[in-house]
Amino acid sequence: MLKIIHVSDTHVAPFGQAVVGLNPCARLSSVVSSINRHHSDAAVCVITGDLTDRGEVAAYETLAEILSESRVPCRLLLGNHDNRPNFRRVFPNEPVDRFGFVQSAMDLDDVRLIFLDTLDDDHPGWGRMCAERIQWLEEVFKDKAASRSLIFMHHPPFSVGVPIFDDIMLNEPHPFLSTIKAEKSILHIAFGHLHLTTSGIWHGIPFSCNRGVSHRIALSFKPGVTEFMESEPTYDIITVTEAGVLVHHTSPVTDGDIIAREYPTDDGMGRLEFTRP
């Protein structure tokens, strides 16, 4: 079994600065601690963009300090809140393609993980897969060293039916969508950006969206005001086997969160022990 951690929308700010009234550094630290405790056997932790809230060098330095505690190797992607030059200044060893985009691929046995850069430097919200980025992706697909693939990206490449995001998803997505529709090796697409837990199937390709580490957005099928909520930070556990892909949505859990434990018994009823008076 191949285990992959999917984290998104960390929105890190320099230490001490709040984002939407919340502490992004503390929230990410709790996620890293949880992954270390329960999932240190994962092959990689993929963080799909909006690494920082405003793209400052100091924010990326803060991110690097927090991630230095991770026992799982991390692969970092860019979102619309990021700044590519500042990111590369702080993370000079993160892989890039020959065009300078933060794109790469990783082969794990017969499974290829494809990491895309959807940051549009000229637009504050929507994503972009330009001709050069799509050319790189087509070249990756032509290399058949791996028979199955998973794609990780920040922006959803198609509408998920939530109007407030329809104008800031992947812009002019048709060349990208045509490319992935023609590729038979794709098992799954994972993205972020929405601050919602979302999953489904698009033209036969399963997808999932991680809600993110930072603030949560209230689900609404009406256009208008975006409502932010305080909720627990989250991450996804993606497992790949010969049978397919599973995505488990979870959040950090401490011993103090446990109210009871049930132990198996011969009669199948179980024995319940409460951890609190």
Backbone bond lengths (Angstrom), bond angles and torsions (degrees), N, CA, C in turn:
res aa  C-N    CA-C-N  psi(-1)  N-CA   C-N-CA  omega(-1)  CA-C   N-CA-C  phi
1 M - - - 1.462 - - 1.519 110.42 -
2 L 1.315 115.94 133.12 1.460 122.56 175.46 1.518 108.46 -98.30
3 K 1.333 116.99 125.42 1.460 121.65 179.51 1.526 109.62 -111.94
4 I 1.336 115.49 129.73 1.468 122.88 179.87 1.518 107.95 -127.51
5 I 1.311 117.02 134.58 1.461 121.76 174.62 1.526 108.24 -95.21
6 H 1.332 116.45 130.87 1.455 120.94 176.01 1.526 108.91 -114.56
7 V 1.331 115.32 116.79 1.462 123.89 177.78 1.520 106.97 -119.20
8 S 1.323 118.22 148.45 1.455 119.01 178.93 1.530 110.81 -150.63
9 D 1.319 114.65 161.26 1.463 123.00 170.04 1.526 112.15 49.99
10 T 1.322 115.01 60.36 1.460 120.44 178.52 1.533 111.76 -77.35
11 H 1.328 117.67 -29.15 1.471 123.50 175.57 1.534 112.10 48.88
12 V 1.312 115.89 44.25 1.459 120.07 -178.21 1.525 110.67 -67.07
13 A 1.320 115.51 139.60 1.463 123.43 173.19 1.524 107.42 -118.56
14 P 1.323 117.79 165.33 1.470 118.71 174.81 1.529 110.33 -53.17
15 F 1.329 116.71 146.48 1.464 121.51 -176.40 1.527 111.11 -47.77
16 G 1.339 114.92 133.11 1.456 120.94 177.21 1.511 114.54 94.91
17 Q 1.334 118.04 -12.53 1.454 120.60 -178.83 1.533 110.45 -96.51
18 A 1.321 114.90 135.76 1.465 120.98 179.54 1.524 110.53 -89.77
19 V 1.327 115.76 155.34 1.465 123.21 173.39 1.523 107.30 -128.13
20 V 1.310 117.05 122.08 1.466 123.42 -174.62 1.534 109.91 49.94
21 G 1.322 116.19 39.64 1.450 121.26 176.71 1.511 115.14 77.46
22 L 1.333 118.30 3.47 1.459 122.80 -177.58 1.523 110.63 -114.90
23 N 1.324 116.32 162.94 1.461 122.64 -179.35 1.530 109.13 -98.82
24 P 1.339 118.33 98.38 1.469 119.32 -175.28 1.526 113.06 -67.59
25 C 1.316 117.26 -29.42 1.466 119.76 -178.89 1.526 110.93 -68.75
26 A 1.333 116.32 -45.28 1.462 119.83 178.83 1.523 110.98 -63.57
27 R 1.324 116.20 -38.16 1.459 120.07 -178.87 1.530 110.89 -66.42
28 L 1.327 117.18 -44.43 1.460 119.81 178.23 1.524 110.74 -66.36
29 S 1.321 117.49 -39.57 1.470 120.20 178.84 1.522 111.00 -59.91
30 S 1.334 117.00 -38.03 1.466 119.41 178.96 1.522 111.07 -67.12
31 V 1.326 117.31 -35.49 1.463 120.98 177.54 1.526 110.34 -67.69
32 V 1.331 117.09 -45.07 1.467 120.43 178.77 1.524 110.39 -60.03
33 S 1.330 117.00 -43.16 1.468 120.47 179.56 1.522 111.15 -63.14
34 S 1.333 116.01 -40.30 1.465 120.07 179.54 1.522 111.61 -65.70
35 I 1.326 116.47 -43.10 1.471 120.13 177.99 1.521 110.06 -62.81
36 N 1.332 116.81 -43.60 1.466 120.35 179.07 1.525 111.27 -59.55
37 R 1.311 115.98 -39.06 1.464 120.46 -174.99 1.521 112.14 -75.71
38 H 1.330 116.96 -40.92 1.461 119.93 -170.41 1.524 114.82 -109.84
39 H 1.331 117.85 -19.53 1.472 119.19 -171.16 1.530 112.41 -138.90
40 S 1.309 116.65 36.49 1.467 119.13 -179.71 1.524 112.12 -69.98
41 D 1.329 116.91 -8.40 1.467 121.20 177.30 1.528 112.36 -85.22
42 A 1.332 118.14 0.19 1.465 120.56 -179.85 1.522 110.62 -66.42
43 A 1.324 116.25 148.78 1.465 121.20 -179.24 1.525 111.31 -73.07
44 V 1.331 116.60 -35.96 1.463 120.41 -175.81 1.526 108.44 -161.28
45 C 1.324 115.27 151.42 1.462 122.53 171.62 1.523 107.42 -112.98
46 V 1.321 116.47 117.42 1.462 121.95 -178.10 1.530 108.43 -101.91
47 I 1.336 116.79 123.31 1.461 121.18 178.52 1.524 107.28 -109.34
48 T 1.339 115.39 110.18 1.463 119.94 -167.89 1.531 112.71 -93.24
49 G 1.301 116.09 62.54 1.450 120.45 164.70 1.510 117.62 86.18
50 D 1.338 112.88 172.99 1.459 121.89 -164.43 1.521 108.00 49.11
51 L 1.329 113.15 50.22 1.459 120.69 177.43 1.514 109.87 -60.11
52 T 1.334 116.04 -40.67 1.453 122.15 178.28 1.518 108.81 -121.13
53 D 1.343 115.74 167.83 1.455 119.18 179.99 1.520 111.79 -87.67
54 R 1.366 117.46 -32.44 1.464 119.62 -176.79 1.531 113.60 -131.91
55 G 1.314 117.26 3.58 1.459 120.19 172.68 1.515 116.02 75.53
56 E 1.339 118.60 19.05 1.464 119.88 -179.99 1.530 110.68 -75.11
57 V 1.329 115.25 151.92 1.463 119.86 175.05 1.522 110.29 -56.91
58 A 1.331 117.28 -42.64 1.466 120.90 -178.98 1.525 111.41 -61.05
59 A 1.327 116.95 -34.76 1.468 120.12 178.92 1.528 110.83 -68.94
60 Y 1.338 116.79 -40.40 1.469 119.06 176.82 1.525 110.98 -67.06
61 E 1.311 117.51 -34.82 1.471 120.11 176.04 1.527 110.32 -65.08
62 T 1.324 116.42 -38.78 1.465 120.44 175.48 1.522 110.51 -63.39
63 L 1.323 116.36 -44.64 1.464 121.06 178.22 1.526 110.77 -58.41
64 A 1.329 116.09 -45.35 1.466 120.26 -179.38 1.524 111.16 -60.73
65 E 1.323 116.64 -39.04 1.466 120.16 179.72 1.523 111.22 -65.53
66 I 1.329 116.98 -42.87 1.464 119.89 179.96 1.529 110.54 -66.56
67 L 1.333 117.17 -44.21 1.464 120.64 -177.20 1.522 112.87 -71.92
68 S 1.320 117.27 -16.00 1.467 119.74 177.28 1.532 111.34 -63.85
69 E 1.329 116.87 -17.92 1.464 121.25 178.27 1.524 112.47 -84.11
70 S 1.337 118.09 -9.60 1.453 120.84 -175.88 1.526 111.61 -72.73
71 R 1.321 115.71 133.36 1.470 121.03 175.79 1.520 111.71 -86.76
72 V 1.317 115.98 -8.41 1.465 121.59 178.91 1.523 108.02 -105.97
73 P 1.335 119.37 130.73 1.467 120.19 177.98 1.519 111.11 -60.43
74 C 1.330 115.72 139.18 1.466 120.75 -175.67 1.524 110.97 -109.25
75 R 1.312 115.39 143.63 1.458 122.23 171.52 1.532 106.68 -119.09
76 L 1.329 116.75 124.13 1.456 122.29 -170.76 1.520 111.11 -107.91
77 L 1.341 116.19 129.42 1.460 122.82 177.79 1.521 109.30 -114.24
78 L 1.319 116.47 166.14 1.458 121.31 -175.65 1.524 111.79 -107.46
79 G 1.342 114.56 145.36 1.458 121.86 175.46 1.513 110.06 -124.17
80 N 1.317 116.09 -174.69 1.460 120.06 -173.62 1.520 113.73 -69.52
81 H 1.333 119.07 -16.37 1.458 121.59 176.79 1.526 112.21 -89.04
82 D 1.322 116.94 -0.48 1.464 120.60 -175.80 1.518 112.17 -94.63
83 N 1.331 114.75 168.60 1.460 123.41 178.37 1.523 107.53 -130.83
84 R 1.329 116.42 112.73 1.463 120.20 -171.93 1.530 113.06 -61.10
85 P 1.358 120.37 -48.17 1.476 119.31 179.41 1.531 112.86 -60.37
86 N 1.323 117.41 -42.60 1.465 119.51 -179.94 1.520 111.40 -67.45
87 F 1.339 116.06 -37.77 1.465 119.82 176.77 1.525 110.74 -60.88
88 R 1.324 116.62 -47.72 1.462 119.78 -176.48 1.530 111.92 -69.29
89 R 1.319 116.24 -25.38 1.470 119.72 175.98 1.533 110.88 -66.08
90 V 1.328 116.78 -40.10 1.465 121.08 -177.40 1.527 111.62 -87.93
91 F 1.340 117.15 -30.19 1.467 122.34 -179.13 1.536 109.74 -119.70
92 P 1.337 117.82 65.46 1.466 120.42 -174.52 1.524 113.72 -67.50
93 N 1.327 117.84 -18.12 1.460 120.65 -177.41 1.522 113.53 -94.50
94 E 1.339 116.91 -1.23 1.462 118.57 177.97 1.533 108.65 -69.91
95 P 1.330 118.75 134.26 1.473 120.92 -174.61 1.520 112.81 -62.36
96 V 1.338 115.81 142.75 1.463 122.58 173.50 1.522 108.37 -132.11
97 D 1.347 116.39 158.29 1.458 119.23 175.37 1.526 110.01 -82.24
98 R 1.316 117.36 -179.65 1.458 119.88 -174.26 1.529 112.43 -71.08
99 F 1.326 116.59 -11.07 1.460 120.40 177.84 1.530 111.76 -93.12
100 G 1.324 117.22 -5.54 1.453 121.15 179.98 1.516 114.62 95.40
101 F 1.335 117.32 3.96 1.458 119.97 177.44 1.529 109.93 -84.28
102 V 1.320 115.86 150.70 1.462 120.71 -176.51 1.531 108.20 -82.36
103 Q 1.311 114.89 71.52 1.455 123.37 -178.66 1.515 109.53 -127.62
104 S 1.321 115.99 143.30 1.459 119.85 179.05 1.518 108.70 -164.47
105 A 1.306 115.33 173.96 1.459 122.00 176.92 1.520 108.82 -135.79
106 M 1.313 115.34 151.27 1.468 121.74 -179.53 1.521 107.58 -135.05
107 D 1.313 116.71 124.56 1.457 121.29 177.73 1.519 110.14 -98.38
108 L 1.326 115.42 125.76 1.463 122.81 176.82 1.524 106.77 -123.47
109 D 1.327 115.96 97.12 1.457 122.54 -171.50 1.530 109.29 57.91
110 D 1.342 118.21 -120.17 1.464 118.89 -177.08 1.530 112.26 -96.61
111 V 1.329 117.28 11.40 1.460 122.01 -179.06 1.528 109.48 -111.54
112 R 1.319 115.27 129.03 1.464 120.55 178.12 1.534 109.03 -108.83
113 L 1.322 116.00 125.81 1.460 121.81 173.59 1.525 107.70 -95.86
114 I 1.325 116.66 126.83 1.462 122.24 -177.41 1.522 108.48 -114.50
115 F 1.329 116.07 122.47 1.457 122.12 -175.09 1.526 109.10 -110.50
116 L 1.339 116.75 119.99 1.457 121.61 -173.61 1.528 112.23 -107.91
117 D 1.303 115.42 150.88 1.466 124.55 177.13 1.526 107.18 -107.61
118 T 1.344 117.25 107.79 1.462 120.59 -178.19 1.529 112.52 -107.61
119 L 1.320 117.69 12.89 1.466 120.83 179.38 1.524 110.46 -67.10
120 D 1.326 116.88 127.22 1.464 123.12 172.01 1.522 106.92 -101.80
121 D 1.334 116.12 109.62 1.473 120.43 -175.21 1.516 112.54 -64.70
122 D 1.322 117.65 -21.48 1.466 120.98 -173.98 1.515 113.72 -99.61
123 H 1.323 117.39 -0.61 1.464 119.42 -177.57 1.527 109.05 -137.04
124 P 1.333 118.29 132.54 1.464 121.14 -173.18 1.515 115.72 -74.85
125 G 1.328 118.45 -12.05 1.456 118.43 -174.14 1.502 115.99 -124.54
126 W 1.327 116.62 -54.86 1.461 118.21 -171.77 1.528 112.06 -76.36
127 G 1.336 114.63 169.27 1.453 120.70 179.39 1.513 111.16 -104.59
128 R 1.328 115.13 170.89 1.461 119.95 -177.82 1.521 110.58 -147.98
129 M 1.335 115.11 137.19 1.456 122.31 166.51 1.519 106.05 -122.77
130 C 1.325 115.74 94.51 1.460 121.44 -176.22 1.528 110.34 -75.46
131 A 1.328 116.30 176.93 1.463 121.45 -177.25 1.526 111.92 -59.32
132 E 1.339 116.81 -38.37 1.467 119.65 -179.43 1.522 111.43 -67.57
133 R 1.321 116.39 -40.37 1.459 119.26 179.65 1.532 111.21 -68.36
134 I 1.316 116.58 -38.68 1.466 119.81 177.73 1.528 110.31 -68.81
135 Q 1.322 117.28 -37.31 1.465 120.16 176.55 1.524 110.31 -58.98
136 W 1.326 116.31 -44.31 1.472 120.18 178.08 1.521 110.35 -60.88
137 L 1.347 117.30 -43.28 1.453 121.23 -179.31 1.528 111.25 -63.48
138 E 1.314 117.19 -41.73 1.464 120.16 178.73 1.521 110.55 -62.44
139 E 1.333 117.00 -37.37 1.465 119.98 177.81 1.524 111.36 -65.85
140 V 1.317 116.67 -36.53 1.464 120.53 176.74 1.521 110.13 -63.81
141 F 1.323 117.28 -42.36 1.463 120.68 -179.81 1.533 111.73 -67.56
142 K 1.319 117.21 -30.65 1.463 119.82 179.74 1.523 112.05 -68.25
143 D 1.310 116.43 -27.02 1.462 121.05 176.72 1.528 108.19 -79.83
144 K 1.290 117.36 109.20 1.459 122.15 -172.76 1.525 112.70 -95.48
145 A 1.337 117.24 26.38 1.461 119.72 -179.37 1.528 111.50 -62.70
146 A 1.330 117.41 -30.04 1.462 122.16 176.43 1.526 108.60 -113.51
147 S 1.326 116.26 139.68 1.460 119.91 -174.67 1.517 113.33 -91.43
148 R 1.337 117.27 -16.15 1.460 121.11 -179.59 1.523 108.97 -132.49
149 S 1.344 117.32 150.40 1.454 119.51 -176.66 1.526 111.57 -143.48
150 L 1.328 114.42 151.37 1.454 122.88 172.65 1.516 107.63 -124.74
151 I 1.323 117.18 139.50 1.459 122.53 -179.66 1.524 109.00 -109.25
152 F 1.334 115.32 133.87 1.457 122.04 174.84 1.527 108.38 -119.36
153 M 1.337 117.02 134.21 1.455 121.88 -178.57 1.533 108.60 -157.15
154 H 1.321 116.71 166.54 1.465 119.05 179.77 1.519 111.91 -85.11
155 H 1.324 117.37 -56.07 1.461 121.39 -173.94 1.530 111.65 -82.75
156 P 1.328 117.86 138.48 1.463 118.79 170.64 1.522 109.61 -65.97
157 P 1.333 117.99 136.57 1.469 120.11 -177.75 1.522 113.24 -85.99
158 F 1.333 117.34 -1.47 1.455 121.51 -179.49 1.532 107.68 -148.77
159 S 1.321 116.15 161.10 1.461 120.73 -179.02 1.528 110.64 -68.60
160 V 1.328 115.48 140.01 1.459 120.94 173.55 1.535 110.09 -107.68
161 G 1.328 116.36 15.80 1.451 120.84 174.13 1.512 115.67 81.90
162 V 1.340 116.99 14.01 1.465 121.76 178.31 1.525 107.27 -108.85
163 P 1.332 119.14 106.58 1.471 121.93 -168.96 1.526 115.52 -56.98
164 I 1.327 118.24 -34.61 1.472 118.88 -176.48 1.521 112.39 -65.77
165 F 1.343 117.31 -15.75 1.457 119.97 -180.00 1.530 113.06 -103.95
166 D 1.310 117.96 -9.71 1.464 119.80 -174.54 1.522 113.02 -63.61
167 D 1.326 117.81 -25.82 1.467 120.61 179.54 1.521 113.13 -91.53
168 I 1.332 117.69 -4.08 1.466 119.13 -178.47 1.527 111.41 -130.49
169 M 1.325 116.96 27.88 1.460 119.20 171.87 1.537 107.73 -88.82
170 L 1.311 117.34 -159.66 1.460 120.63 178.49 1.527 108.97 -65.14
171 N 1.325 117.08 121.11 1.457 121.64 -178.16 1.532 110.46 -80.13
172 E 1.311 116.62 142.07 1.467 121.93 -178.03 1.534 110.87 46.15
173 P 1.321 116.35 61.75 1.469 120.09 -170.58 1.524 115.31 -81.04
174 H 1.336 118.54 -6.02 1.470 120.17 -168.63 1.529 114.04 -59.70
175 P 1.347 121.24 -43.64 1.470 118.70 177.62 1.529 112.36 -60.51
176 F 1.325 116.17 -39.24 1.465 119.47 178.26 1.525 110.73 -66.48
177 L 1.334 116.18 -46.21 1.460 119.57 -178.53 1.521 111.67 -63.05
178 S 1.326 116.76 -38.07 1.468 119.91 177.34 1.520 110.90 -63.27
179 T 1.315 115.78 -38.04 1.467 120.70 -179.81 1.514 111.31 -64.87
180 I 1.327 117.29 -46.21 1.462 118.57 -175.75 1.529 111.36 -77.65
181 K 1.342 118.41 -29.00 1.463 119.62 176.71 1.525 111.20 -64.17
182 A 1.326 115.94 -30.99 1.466 120.35 -178.21 1.526 112.62 -83.40
183 E 1.328 117.33 -10.94 1.459 121.04 -175.43 1.532 110.08 -95.83
184 K 1.318 116.40 117.37 1.463 121.17 -173.77 1.532 113.60 -85.45
185 S 1.332 117.11 -8.40 1.463 118.63 -175.15 1.520 113.36 -84.48
186 I 1.338 118.54 -9.32 1.468 120.90 -171.14 1.529 110.68 -74.51
187 L 1.324 115.12 121.51 1.458 121.45 177.06 1.518 112.16 -90.21
188 H 1.346 116.62 -33.01 1.457 119.71 -169.25 1.522 109.18 -165.97
189 I 1.343 115.90 149.63 1.461 122.61 170.99 1.517 107.63 -121.75
190 A 1.329 116.60 130.29 1.462 121.67 178.56 1.522 109.09 -121.03
191 F 1.325 116.20 131.98 1.465 120.05 179.41 1.521 110.32 -142.06
192 G 1.328 116.31 179.97 1.460 122.86 179.15 1.514 109.92 -128.84
193 H 1.358 115.92 -130.09 1.458 123.96 170.85 1.527 114.33 76.23
194 L 1.337 118.13 -35.97 1.453 120.96 -170.69 1.524 113.71 -82.53
195 H 1.338 117.31 -19.94 1.469 121.48 -172.89 1.535 110.57 55.89
196 L 1.315 115.29 30.46 1.460 123.71 177.80 1.526 109.00 -133.20
197 T 1.323 116.75 150.66 1.460 120.94 171.76 1.529 107.53 -88.55
198 T 1.313 115.79 113.10 1.460 120.93 -173.54 1.525 109.39 -139.21
199 S 1.316 116.64 141.92 1.468 120.05 175.64 1.517 108.82 -152.48
200 G 1.323 115.62 162.13 1.451 120.16 -179.81 1.507 111.21 170.97
201 I 1.320 116.24 -160.49 1.459 123.22 178.80 1.520 108.02 -133.30
202 W 1.317 116.67 130.68 1.464 122.51 177.76 1.524 108.06 -119.55
203 H 1.340 117.24 115.84 1.466 122.36 -178.96 1.529 111.50 46.58
204 G 1.317 114.30 43.75 1.460 119.90 176.64 1.513 114.89 84.93
205 I 1.340 118.68 -3.33 1.463 122.06 -179.22 1.526 109.01 -103.40
206 P 1.327 118.90 116.91 1.461 120.72 176.94 1.526 111.02 -67.79
207 F 1.339 115.79 148.37 1.468 120.22 177.80 1.517 109.91 -144.17
208 S 1.331 115.28 159.77 1.457 121.54 174.74 1.516 108.96 -145.37
209 C 1.321 114.89 150.31 1.463 121.75 175.96 1.518 108.31 -121.39
210 N 1.325 116.45 124.10 1.460 120.24 173.92 1.527 109.48 -80.53
211 R 1.335 117.02 133.31 1.463 121.18 -176.87 1.519 113.01 -66.14
212 G 1.315 116.76 -29.92 1.449 118.82 174.53 1.516 114.49 111.13
213 V 1.320 113.20 170.82 1.460 122.06 -178.33 1.527 110.74 -88.05
214 S 1.309 116.93 -35.09 1.462 120.81 -173.18 1.525 110.92 -87.33
215 H 1.303 117.02 -144.91 1.458 122.32 -174.87 1.534 112.03 -62.01
216 R 1.296 113.81 152.94 1.468 122.27 177.22 1.536 108.64 -100.61
217 I 1.317 116.81 148.88 1.464 121.91 176.31 1.526 109.08 -110.78
218 A 1.323 115.47 133.88 1.469 120.52 -179.05 1.523 110.03 -68.77
219 L 1.323 116.55 130.97 1.460 121.08 179.14 1.525 110.19 -68.18
220 S 1.316 115.99 128.24 1.457 121.36 177.22 1.515 109.21 -146.18
221 F 1.321 116.51 135.47 1.456 121.27 177.29 1.525 111.63 -99.08
222 K 1.335 115.69 18.33 1.459 121.43 176.86 1.534 109.08 -116.89
223 P 1.322 118.05 141.97 1.461 119.95 175.84 1.528 110.30 -70.14
224 G 1.325 116.44 156.39 1.466 118.81 177.35 1.502 112.32 138.54
225 V 1.319 115.78 -142.31 1.461 122.36 -173.23 1.527 110.66 -71.11
226 T 1.336 116.07 139.07 1.455 122.19 174.11 1.526 108.76 -88.55
227 E 1.330 116.55 127.63 1.463 120.93 -177.75 1.521 109.90 -108.31
228 F 1.330 115.82 124.73 1.457 122.36 -179.77 1.524 109.93 -96.94
229 M 1.332 115.67 144.12 1.462 121.81 -177.42 1.516 110.22 -130.17
230 E 1.322 115.33 150.76 1.460 120.29 169.94 1.518 108.40 -89.60
231 S 1.304 116.60 124.57 1.457 121.96 179.52 1.516 107.51 -152.51
232 E 1.322 117.27 169.82 1.453 119.44 -175.99 1.535 111.03 -66.14
233 P 1.336 117.78 147.53 1.471 119.83 172.65 1.519 109.58 -66.23
234 T 1.332 116.39 152.70 1.455 119.90 -175.69 1.529 111.27 -133.00
235 Y 1.319 115.04 164.93 1.461 122.58 167.67 1.517 107.80 -155.11
236 D 1.325 116.15 162.25 1.463 121.24 -178.61 1.524 110.31 -113.30
237 I 1.310 114.73 145.73 1.469 122.12 172.47 1.523 106.68 -108.03
238 I 1.308 116.57 116.17 1.463 121.74 178.04 1.526 108.06 -106.32
239 T 1.321 116.25 124.02 1.454 120.12 176.70 1.528 109.50 -116.55
240 V 1.315 114.48 138.54 1.467 121.35 -179.20 1.522 108.16 -121.35
241 T 1.327 115.17 124.05 1.457 121.47 175.59 1.521 108.11 -126.78
242 E 1.327 116.23 -179.12 1.458 119.72 176.25 1.524 111.16 -61.71
243 A 1.336 116.09 -27.26 1.462 119.89 -177.24 1.518 113.21 -79.70
244 G 1.335 117.75 -23.62 1.454 119.17 -178.57 1.510 112.94 150.66
245 V 1.349 116.37 -151.03 1.463 123.23 -173.61 1.521 109.30 -124.51
246 L 1.335 115.67 136.81 1.455 122.40 172.40 1.522 108.85 -121.12
247 V 1.342 117.16 142.07 1.453 122.17 177.33 1.523 108.14 -123.99
248 H 1.332 115.92 119.97 1.461 121.85 178.76 1.528 108.30 -109.97
249 H 1.321 116.60 121.14 1.462 122.17 179.03 1.520 108.20 -91.85
250 T 1.334 117.40 128.20 1.462 119.51 -174.67 1.520 110.45 -146.81
251 S 1.325 115.43 178.40 1.457 122.38 178.20 1.521 108.41 -146.19
252 P 1.323 118.27 162.10 1.466 120.13 179.90 1.528 111.52 -59.47
253 V 1.319 115.44 136.21 1.460 121.96 178.41 1.524 108.41 -128.29
254 T 1.318 116.89 130.59 1.460 122.05 175.87 1.521 109.26 -108.83
255 D 1.334 116.54 167.70 1.465 119.94 178.57 1.523 110.96 -59.57
256 G 1.324 116.81 -31.48 1.453 120.44 -179.75 1.517 113.87 -68.19
257 D 1.352 116.28 -17.47 1.468 119.85 179.18 1.527 112.47 -81.59
258 I 1.334 117.18 -17.28 1.455 121.51 -175.26 1.532 109.65 -79.95
259 I 1.348 116.37 124.58 1.461 119.61 179.65 1.526 112.27 -99.28
260 A 1.334 117.76 -21.06 1.461 120.75 179.49 1.518 109.57 -163.20
261 R 1.323 115.51 158.43 1.465 121.84 175.22 1.529 108.25 -130.54
262 E 1.338 115.75 137.56 1.465 120.15 177.39 1.518 108.97 -110.13
263 Y 1.349 115.89 129.56 1.451 122.74 -179.53 1.531 109.25 -108.76
264 P 1.332 117.46 141.72 1.470 119.76 -177.89 1.529 111.61 -66.18
265 T 1.321 115.82 146.85 1.466 122.89 175.32 1.523 108.98 -130.64
266 D 1.325 116.19 162.76 1.460 121.11 -176.53 1.519 112.31 -63.05
267 D 1.337 117.46 -29.80 1.462 119.39 -177.68 1.526 112.75 -83.18
268 G 1.334 116.49 -1.81 1.454 120.65 177.44 1.516 114.81 80.63
269 M 1.339 117.63 -1.98 1.457 121.30 -177.69 1.527 112.07 -83.57
270 G 1.329 117.83 -25.39 1.451 121.49 179.78 1.519 112.15 82.13
271 R 1.321 115.63 151.87 1.468 122.35 177.78 1.524 108.71 -114.32
272 L 1.323 116.19 121.10 1.459 121.98 -174.54 1.524 109.56 -98.24
273 E 1.342 114.69 128.04 1.458 121.08 174.68 1.516 109.41 -121.76
274 F 1.332 116.52 123.47 1.440 121.28 178.03 1.520 110.85 -81.85
275 T 1.303 116.64 143.40 1.462 121.37 -179.12 1.524 111.50 -95.96
276 R 1.332 115.64 -5.40 1.463 120.52 178.75 1.525 109.20 -126.54
277 P 1.322 117.94 152.14 1.457 120.61 178.30 1.536 110.84 -59.04
